[in-house]
Amino acid sequence: MPEKDPCQKQACAIQTCLQANRYVESMCEDVIEDMRRCCRTHGTNSICCSGFKDPKVTKQKPKT
């Protein structure tokens, strides 16, 4: 039996929060931060993290 995705719980919590709050992301910052923490810990072992971008990691320096 395949192992459960370590960040699936957090991914589901984001969807539940967004649905409950009419997709206003600012209302779900706490559960989004939980997902970021999970992805920092388990990102290589979590399919849920493959499409989840952490703005702190993905920001690039502007070209000069």
C-alpha positions as CSV (number, residue, x, y, z in Angstrom):
1,M,0.0,0.0,0.0
2,P,1.5,3.4,-0.9
3,E,2.4,5.8,1.8
4,K,0.1,8.7,2.5
5,D,1.4,12.1,1.3
6,P,2.9,13.9,4.4
7,C,1.4,17.2,3.4
8,Q,-2.1,16.0,2.2
9,K,-3.7,17.1,5.5
10,Q,-2.5,20.7,5.0
11,A,-3.4,20.8,1.3
12,C,-7.0,19.7,2.2
13,A,-7.1,22.3,5.0
14,I,-6.3,25.0,2.5
15,Q,-9.1,23.9,0.1
16,T,-11.6,23.7,3.0
17,C,-10.6,27.2,4.2
18,L,-10.7,28.8,0.8
19,Q,-14.1,27.3,0.1
20,A,-15.4,28.5,3.4
21,N,-14.1,32.0,2.8
22,R,-15.1,32.5,-0.8
23,Y,-11.5,32.0,-2.0
24,V,-10.1,35.0,-0.2
25,E,-6.5,33.9,0.5
26,S,-5.9,36.5,3.2
27,M,-8.5,34.7,5.3
28,C,-6.5,31.5,5.2
29,E,-3.0,32.7,5.9
30,D,-2.5,30.4,8.9
31,V,-3.3,27.2,7.0
32,I,-1.2,28.4,4.0
33,E,1.7,28.9,6.4
34,D,1.2,25.4,7.7
35,M,1.5,24.1,4.2
36,R,4.7,26.1,3.6
37,R,6.2,24.6,6.8
38,C,5.2,21.1,5.7
39,C,6.6,21.6,2.2
40,R,9.9,22.9,3.7
41,T,10.1,19.7,5.7
42,H,8.7,17.1,3.3
43,G,8.8,18.8,-0.1
44,T,10.8,16.2,-1.9
45,N,8.4,13.4,-0.5
46,S,5.1,15.2,-1.1
47,I,3.2,15.4,-4.4
48,C,1.0,18.0,-2.8
49,C,4.0,20.4,-2.6
50,S,4.9,20.0,-6.3
51,G,2.5,22.8,-7.3
52,F,2.8,24.8,-4.1
53,K,5.1,27.8,-4.4
54,D,6.6,29.4,-1.3
55,P,6.9,33.1,-2.2
56,K,9.9,33.4,0.1
57,V,11.7,30.8,-2.0
58,T,10.5,31.7,-5.5
59,K,11.2,35.4,-5.6
60,Q,14.0,36.2,-7.9
61,K,16.3,39.2,-8.0
62,P,15.4,41.7,-10.7
63,K,17.7,41.7,-13.7
64,T,20.1,44.7,-13.9
